[in-house]
Structure formats: C-alpha cells, structure tokens
C-alpha cells in the first residue's frame, strides 16, 4: 500500500480516534490531490499524523524564522508544536498564537484573556508567520545562533515565558527533555519532506 492510500484509510481503521481525525484525513487527502507531501504510513498514530500535518503546513514559515535566528528549523517547529499542541490549542486556532505568548500589561497590543485566568492575557496574531516574527523580534537576541537543543530550551525556560507551570508559576521539571524529544521527533518528518521535494 502506498502512502496516499494509507493516509486515506487510517481514519476508518482507527474508530476510537476523536472526530478531529476526520478533518486530518480530509487535509491529508487535499495535500495528496495538490501534489503536496504526505508522510503517513499504516502504523502511524493520531499524534504522529497531527505532528506531520503541522510540520507540512508550517515548514516554510518556520524555516524563514530559523534562518533569521541561525538555528535549526526543527527547533522552531518543535517549540511551536509543543506550545500549541500541534496547532490544536484554542489560542492557536482563534488567535494564531502558536507559542503561548503572553501579553504584558504595560505593552500596547491586541490580546485575548486566557480562559479561567483573568491575569493571563495572550497575544493575538493574524498568522503563524506573524507569531514567529513577533517571537524572533522579542527573544531572538537570546537564542540567536544557539545550536544545542538543551541550551536553546533552557534559555527559553529561564526567560520565564516557556516551560512554566501556570498553576505554580515555577519551571516544569521535564520541559527541556520534552523539547529535546520533540526535536528528535520532528527531524525525520522534515527529512522526508525534503526527500519528497527532491523527487
């Protein structure tokens, strides 16, 4: 069975998956029809499909941001994927805030209030690219040229903007390792996309 056929049949073979799986299948089918890369195999999980959909959708914009920061593109995709639950978080869907970027009260701008927390206000953006542009502008000087994933994640966590438990306002112990693991998960997806484009 080829990749395209596998993608088209995954949802029907996994009846326990949530309804959003149908939307993922539809998007995968659209990508197939448009000649875009589709990276599914029969054994893929819902989480893997969601990750590959996210990488396929946002690789170009993530590459532009990575080039500006002189860092591997998988760092940008891993970070935005983690922070937005691969694009499925409320703030990613409604506000294109794929990085969970919070608004400071003394900074003018368009923002949204985090549900259940009147003290947390989240930035609104028009697109994934605009969100990354804001991120690069605000934090770029701290992570520019950082090519070690552990150091990259540690710098971001030390900034107090990433990997912080919203309930305790303290650093989450496993954040750095989670980031490293996510980077390793994203790299082969990018490699397959690049290989497909060369064909």
Helices and strands as residue ranges (DSSP letters): H 3-13, H 20-33, H 46-69, H 73-84, H 90-95, E 102-103, E 111-113, E 121-123, H 128-143, H 149-158, E 164-165, E 170-171, H 175-198
